Amino acid sequence: MLAEQTMRNTLLTVLICVAANTVLAQDNIIPLPEPKQTKIERYKRMQAEREAENARQEAEAARIKNEKLAAELQLLKDSQVTNALNDGIELSEGKKRPKDYAKASELLRKAAAANNPIAMRYLGRLYAEGGFGIESNIKEAVFWTKQSAEGGDPDGMADWGYILHFGIGDIKQDTSGGLDWLNKAATKGSTQSMRYLAKIYFVGKHIEKDLKKTYEWLKKGSDIGDPRAIAELAIALDNSDLRKLAGITNKDEMINYLEKSDRMGYTAASTALSLIHLGGDEIHGSKGTKEAAENLLKKAIKLYSSDAAFMLGFIKFQDKEYSQAIELLQTASERNSAEAMAFLSALYASGSHVPQNNELSATMLANAKAIRGSINAPQELRGSHNKITEEGLTDHRVLTYYFEGLVCRNYYPYLGRCEY
């Protein structure tokens, strides 16, 4: 009996101890010994987890590095595109360096390849105009202009609308479609489109002439602050009917607009004002002066105006200040002024105030024609034997031939004496 009781007590004690150890193990106070196989598996699992974490960290580091490299490459690409675009525009406009359409087109094509619609618009204009190192190519002009418009550039839309309105190359004239694009561009703030619309309504081709709309569009462009719209509004006010619509009783407002555009650095306004001074017209109650004209031209020359350099050179030639005149004409020629090239061509052909050089004369005239098409020094300047004459240099018709030609080119179609 006693032995049986002792056995029961012993068994109970063992069960209590086992239960206590199980509880302590669950509380991580007294861990139970693990089988050898379980330890190995746990080690392998921990090692695999460490390796996976290392791989994850390496992948994340590689991702960050690649993203940074991609961002740097994109910045470099964007920078290259921006530089190509800016340089191409400078060479297209000739504001800071001479026009060079050949080099400009190379740079602009790089930017256009990156889907830049502004570059496409400038390419369209280069090929439409031609000269300065490239041949006019209407097919290329149409292609790039359409690409620019579809790419969302407001001024590109304006150019495309203008092409559609009048028709060019293989593009048939589409008045309605053209006006749609022009109005769409204008709603996006394109002052280029506003100036196009003003011209369309002024000329009245393919659409009813409407001077009121001409004034409204030019006024809107000038109110936005476009110096070219301001200058074109000034010249348009030379039309008496348009002045009546605008409620302007004299030409003082025209002068005010030109002076405002001139202050904004638009050199075509400066040259227009200089002509008003040279003509001795009344400006704010006083007659224009030659000194004021020359000061305006000098300012425009500093802003890289080839027209101003030619005009001042021509004036100095008439004043018999020959060395200064030749220097200014050469400056204008270097800036690709076709007028200056044609003038110098005549001088070199006759040996008037420069060494006679028929080869150089022929080259300069060829360059002038490549830029401007049909151009030559007027007969009044060349004289009966195709030579420069002192009488020719002082002939008022010569000054009119050159200077009004420049103004008409810049302000088509608002001057009644210009041929459209």
VOZA-420104 format. One record per residue (C-alpha): x, z, y; residue number from 0. Coordinates in steps of 0.25 Angstrom, whole numbers, plus 2048, in hexadecimal, padded with zeros to 3 digits. Layout:
<bators>
BATOR	X	Z	Y	nr
BATOR	X	Z	Y	NUM
...
</bators>
This chain:
<bators>
BATOR	X	Z	Y	nr
BATOR	800	800	800	0
BATOR	80B	804	80A	1
BATOR	813	7F8	806	2
BATOR	807	7EF	809	3
BATOR	805	7F5	816	4
BATOR	814	7F4	81A	5
BATOR	813	7E5	817	6
BATOR	807	7E3	81F	7
BATOR	80D	7EA	82B	8
BATOR	81A	7E1	829	9
BATOR	812	7D4	829	10
BATOR	80A	7D9	835	11
BATOR	817	7DC	83D	12
BATOR	81C	7CE	83A	13
BATOR	80F	7C7	83F	14
BATOR	810	7CF	84C	15
BATOR	81E	7CB	84E	16
BATOR	81B	7BC	84B	17
BATOR	810	7BC	855	18
BATOR	818	7C3	860	19
BATOR	823	7B9	85E	20
BATOR	819	7AE	860	21
BATOR	814	7B3	86D	22
BATOR	821	7B6	872	23
BATOR	826	7A8	86F	24
BATOR	81A	7A2	876	25
BATOR	81E	7AA	882	26
BATOR	82C	7A5	881	27
BATOR	831	7B3	881	28
BATOR	836	7B3	873	29
BATOR	837	7A5	86E	30
BATOR	836	7A2	85F	31
BATOR	842	79B	858	32
BATOR	83F	78C	858	33
BATOR	842	784	84C	34
BATOR	84F	77C	84D	35
BATOR	847	76E	84D	36
BATOR	83F	773	859	37
BATOR	84B	776	861	38
BATOR	851	768	85F	39
BATOR	844	761	862	40
BATOR	843	769	86F	41
BATOR	851	766	873	42
BATOR	84F	757	871	43
BATOR	842	758	879	44
BATOR	849	75F	884	45
BATOR	854	754	884	46
BATOR	84A	749	884	47
BATOR	843	74F	890	48
BATOR	850	750	897	49
BATOR	854	742	894	50
BATOR	846	73D	899	51
BATOR	847	745	8A6	52
BATOR	855	73F	8A8	53
BATOR	850	731	8A6	54
BATOR	844	734	8AF	55
BATOR	84E	739	8BA	56
BATOR	857	72D	8B8	57
BATOR	84B	723	8B9	58
BATOR	846	72A	8C5	59
BATOR	854	729	8CC	60
BATOR	855	71A	8C8	61
BATOR	847	718	8CE	62
BATOR	84A	71E	8DB	63
BATOR	857	717	8DC	64
BATOR	850	70A	8D9	65
BATOR	845	70C	8E3	66
BATOR	850	710	8ED	67
BATOR	858	703	8EA	68
BATOR	84B	6FB	8EA	69
BATOR	847	701	8F8	70
BATOR	855	6FE	8FD	71
BATOR	855	6F0	8F8	72
BATOR	847	6EE	8FE	73
BATOR	84C	6F3	90C	74
BATOR	858	6EA	90B	75
BATOR	84F	6DE	908	76
BATOR	845	6E2	913	77
BATOR	851	6E4	91C	78
BATOR	856	6D6	918	79
BATOR	848	6D0	91A	80
BATOR	846	6D6	927	81
BATOR	854	6D2	92C	82
BATOR	852	6C4	927	83
BATOR	844	6C4	92E	84
BATOR	84A	6C9	93B	85
BATOR	856	6C0	93C	86
BATOR	84D	6B4	938	87
BATOR	843	6B7	943	88
BATOR	84F	6B8	94D	89
BATOR	854	6AB	949	90
BATOR	846	6A5	94A	91
BATOR	843	6AA	958	92
BATOR	850	6A9	95E	93
BATOR	84F	6B5	966	94
BATOR	85C	6BC	963	95
BATOR	864	6B1	95D	96
BATOR	862	6A2	95D	97
BATOR	857	69C	955	98
BATOR	85C	697	947	99
BATOR	850	693	93E	100
BATOR	859	68F	932	101
BATOR	85F	69D	931	102
BATOR	852	6A4	935	103
BATOR	84A	69D	92A	104
BATOR	855	6A2	920	105
BATOR	853	6B0	924	106
BATOR	844	6AF	925	107
BATOR	843	6A9	917	108
BATOR	849	6B6	912	109
BATOR	83F	6BE	919	110
BATOR	834	6B5	914	111
BATOR	838	6B6	906	112
BATOR	835	6C5	907	113
BATOR	827	6C1	90B	114
BATOR	829	6C4	91A	115
BATOR	81D	6BD	921	116
BATOR	824	6BE	92F	117
BATOR	830	6B6	929	118
BATOR	827	6AC	923	119
BATOR	820	6AA	931	120
BATOR	82E	6A7	938	121
BATOR	832	69D	92D	122
BATOR	825	696	930	123
BATOR	828	695	93E	124
BATOR	836	691	93C	125
BATOR	832	685	933	126
BATOR	826	681	93C	127
BATOR	830	680	949	128
BATOR	83D	67B	942	129
BATOR	84A	67A	94A	130
BATOR	855	684	94B	131
BATOR	85B	680	93E	132
BATOR	84F	67C	935	133
BATOR	845	671	934	134
BATOR	837	672	937	135
BATOR	82F	673	92A	136
BATOR	820	675	92B	137
BATOR	81E	677	91D	138
BATOR	827	683	91D	139
BATOR	821	688	92A	140
BATOR	813	687	924	141
BATOR	817	68E	917	142
BATOR	81E	69A	91E	143
BATOR	814	69C	928	144
BATOR	809	69C	91E	145
BATOR	811	6A6	916	146
BATOR	813	6AF	922	147
BATOR	804	6AF	925	148
BATOR	800	6B2	917	149
BATOR	80A	6BD	917	150
BATOR	803	6C4	922	151
BATOR	80C	6C2	92E	152
BATOR	802	6C1	93A	153
BATOR	80B	6B7	942	154
BATOR	80C	6AF	935	155
BATOR	7FD	6AE	934	156
BATOR	7FD	6A9	943	157
BATOR	807	69E	940	158
BATOR	7FF	69A	933	159
BATOR	7F2	69A	93B	160
BATOR	7F8	691	946	161
BATOR	7FD	687	93B	162
BATOR	7EF	687	935	163
BATOR	7E8	685	942	164
BATOR	7F1	679	946	165
BATOR	7F5	674	938	166
BATOR	804	671	935	167
BATOR	80B	669	92A	168
BATOR	802	669	91E	169
BATOR	7F9	674	923	170
BATOR	7EC	66E	928	171
BATOR	7E6	673	935	172
BATOR	7DD	67F	932	173
BATOR	7D7	684	940	174
BATOR	7CE	68F	939	175
BATOR	7D9	694	930	176
BATOR	7E3	694	93A	177
BATOR	7DB	69C	944	178
BATOR	7D8	6A6	939	179
BATOR	7E7	6A8	936	180
BATOR	7E9	6A9	945	181
BATOR	7DE	6B3	948	182
BATOR	7E2	6BB	93C	183
BATOR	7F1	6BC	941	184
BATOR	7EC	6C0	94F	185
BATOR	7E4	6CB	949	186
BATOR	7F1	6D0	943	187
BATOR	7F7	6D0	951	188
BATOR	7FF	6C3	950	189
BATOR	801	6BF	95F	190
BATOR	807	6B2	959	191
BATOR	7F9	6AF	954	192
BATOR	7F3	6B3	961	193
BATOR	7FC	6A9	969	194
BATOR	7F9	69E	95E	195
BATOR	7EA	6A0	960	196
BATOR	7EC	6A0	970	197
BATOR	7F3	692	96E	198
BATOR	7E8	68D	965	199
BATOR	7DD	690	96E	200
BATOR	7E5	68B	97A	201
BATOR	7E8	67D	974	202
BATOR	7DA	67C	96D	203
BATOR	7DF	674	961	204
BATOR	7D6	675	955	205
BATOR	7CE	67F	95D	206
BATOR	7C7	680	96A	207
BATOR	7D0	683	975	208
BATOR	7CD	691	97B	209
BATOR	7D6	697	986	210
BATOR	7CE	6A4	985	211
BATOR	7D3	6A6	977	212
BATOR	7E1	6A2	97B	213
BATOR	7E2	6AC	986	214
BATOR	7DC	6B7	97D	215
BATOR	7E6	6B5	972	216
BATOR	7F2	6B4	97B	217
BATOR	7ED	6C1	983	218
BATOR	7EB	6C8	975	219
BATOR	7F9	6C4	971	220
BATOR	7FF	6C8	97F	221
BATOR	7F8	6D5	97E	222
BATOR	7FE	6D9	971	223
BATOR	80B	6D7	978	224
BATOR	811	6C9	972	225
BATOR	81A	6C4	97D	226
BATOR	818	6B6	979	227
BATOR	809	6B7	97A	228
BATOR	80B	6BD	987	229
BATOR	813	6B1	98C	230
BATOR	80A	6A7	986	231
BATOR	7FE	6AE	98D	232
BATOR	806	6AD	99A	233
BATOR	808	69E	998	234
BATOR	7FA	69B	993	235
BATOR	7F5	6A1	9A1	236
BATOR	7FB	695	9A7	237
BATOR	7EE	68F	9A3	238
BATOR	7E4	691	9AE	239
BATOR	7D8	691	9A5	240
BATOR	7DE	69C	99C	241
BATOR	7E2	6A4	9A9	242
BATOR	7D3	6A3	9AD	243
BATOR	7CF	6A8	99F	244
BATOR	7D9	6B4	9A0	245
BATOR	7D4	6B7	9AE	246
BATOR	7E1	6B4	9B5	247
BATOR	7E1	6AE	9C2	248
BATOR	7F0	6AB	9C4	249
BATOR	7FD	6A9	9BC	250
BATOR	803	6B7	9BF	251
BATOR	7FD	6BC	9B2	252
BATOR	804	6B1	9AB	253
BATOR	812	6B6	9B1	254
BATOR	80F	6C4	9AD	255
BATOR	80D	6C0	99F	256
BATOR	81A	6B8	99F	257
BATOR	821	6C3	9A5	258
BATOR	81C	6CD	99B	259
BATOR	820	6C4	98F	260
BATOR	82E	6C2	996	261
BATOR	830	6D1	996	262
BATOR	82C	6D2	988	263
BATOR	838	6C9	985	264
BATOR	831	6BC	982	265
BATOR	83B	6B2	987	266
BATOR	831	6A6	988	267
BATOR	82A	6AE	992	268
BATOR	837	6B0	99A	269
BATOR	839	6A1	99A	270
BATOR	82B	69E	99E	271
BATOR	82C	6A8	9AA	272
BATOR	83A	6A2	9AE	273
BATOR	833	694	9AF	274
BATOR	829	69A	9B8	275
BATOR	834	6A0	9C1	276
BATOR	83B	692	9C1	277
BATOR	82F	68B	9C5	278
BATOR	82E	694	9D1	279
BATOR	820	698	9CD	280
BATOR	819	6A4	9D3	281
BATOR	81C	6B1	9CB	282
BATOR	815	6BE	9D0	283
BATOR	814	6B8	9DE	284
BATOR	822	6B3	9DF	285
BATOR	828	6A6	9DB	286
BATOR	831	6A6	9CF	287
BATOR	840	6A5	9D0	288
BATOR	84B	69F	9C9	289
BATOR	852	6AC	9C8	290
BATOR	847	6B2	9C1	291
BATOR	846	6A7	9B7	292
BATOR	854	6A8	9B4	293
BATOR	853	6B7	9B2	294
BATOR	848	6B5	9A8	295
BATOR	850	6AA	9A0	296
BATOR	85C	6B3	9A0	297
BATOR	854	6BE	99A	298
BATOR	84E	6B5	98F	299
BATOR	85C	6B0	98C	300
BATOR	860	6BE	988	301
BATOR	854	6BE	97F	302
BATOR	85A	6B1	978	303
BATOR	850	6A7	97E	304
BATOR	856	699	97C	305
BATOR	84C	693	986	306
BATOR	850	69D	991	307
BATOR	85F	699	98F	308
BATOR	85C	68B	990	309
BATOR	853	68C	99C	310
BATOR	85D	694	9A4	311
BATOR	868	68B	99F	312
BATOR	860	67F	9A5	313
BATOR	85E	686	9B2	314
BATOR	86D	689	9B3	315
BATOR	870	67B	9B0	316
BATOR	867	676	9BC	317
BATOR	86D	680	9C4	318
BATOR	87B	67A	9C1	319
BATOR	880	687	9BA	320
BATOR	885	67E	9AF	321
BATOR	88E	688	9A7	322
BATOR	883	693	9A7	323
BATOR	879	688	9A3	324
BATOR	881	682	997	325
BATOR	883	690	992	326
BATOR	874	693	993	327
BATOR	870	686	98C	328
BATOR	87A	689	981	329
BATOR	874	696	97F	330
BATOR	866	690	97E	331
BATOR	86C	686	975	332
BATOR	872	690	96C	333
BATOR	864	697	96B	334
BATOR	85F	68A	966	335
BATOR	858	685	973	336
BATOR	855	676	971	337
BATOR	853	674	980	338
BATOR	861	679	982	339
BATOR	867	671	977	340
BATOR	860	664	97D	341
BATOR	865	667	98B	342
BATOR	874	66A	986	343
BATOR	873	65D	97E	344
BATOR	870	655	98A	345
BATOR	87C	65C	992	346
BATOR	886	65A	987	347
BATOR	881	64B	986	348
BATOR	884	649	994	349
BATOR	890	653	996	350
BATOR	889	659	9A2	351
BATOR	88F	667	9A4	352
BATOR	894	667	996	353
BATOR	89E	65F	98E	354
BATOR	897	652	989	355
BATOR	895	653	97A	356
BATOR	88C	649	974	357
BATOR	88D	64F	966	358
BATOR	889	65D	96B	359
BATOR	87E	657	973	360
BATOR	878	650	967	361
BATOR	879	65C	95F	362
BATOR	872	665	969	363
BATOR	867	65B	96B	364
BATOR	865	65A	95C	365
BATOR	865	669	95B	366
BATOR	85A	66A	966	367
BATOR	851	660	95F	368
BATOR	853	668	952	369
BATOR	84D	674	959	370
BATOR	843	66E	962	371
BATOR	840	660	95D	372
BATOR	840	655	967	373
BATOR	848	65A	973	374
BATOR	851	654	97D	375
BATOR	856	656	98B	376
BATOR	84C	64F	995	377
BATOR	850	642	99A	378
BATOR	850	648	9A9	379
BATOR	85C	650	9A4	380
BATOR	863	646	99D	381
BATOR	862	63B	9A7	382
BATOR	861	62C	9A6	383
BATOR	86F	62C	99E	384
BATOR	86B	637	995	385
BATOR	874	640	99D	386
BATOR	872	64D	9A4	387
BATOR	870	64B	9B3	388
BATOR	870	655	9BE	389
BATOR	863	650	9C3	390
BATOR	85E	652	9B5	391
BATOR	862	660	9B5	392
BATOR	85A	663	9C2	393
BATOR	84E	65B	9BE	394
BATOR	841	664	9BD	395
BATOR	83C	65B	9B2	396
BATOR	848	660	9A9	397
BATOR	845	66F	9AC	398
BATOR	836	66C	9A9	399
BATOR	839	665	99C	400
BATOR	841	670	996	401
BATOR	83B	67D	99C	402
BATOR	82C	679	99A	403
BATOR	830	674	98C	404
BATOR	834	682	989	405
BATOR	828	689	98F	406
BATOR	81E	67F	988	407
BATOR	825	682	97B	408
BATOR	823	691	97D	409
BATOR	815	691	982	410
BATOR	80E	685	97B	411
BATOR	803	682	97E	412
BATOR	800	68A	98B	413
BATOR	807	681	995	414
BATOR	7FF	675	999	415
BATOR	80B	66D	99C	416
BATOR	810	66E	98E	417
BATOR	80E	664	984	418
BATOR	807	66A	978	419
</bators>
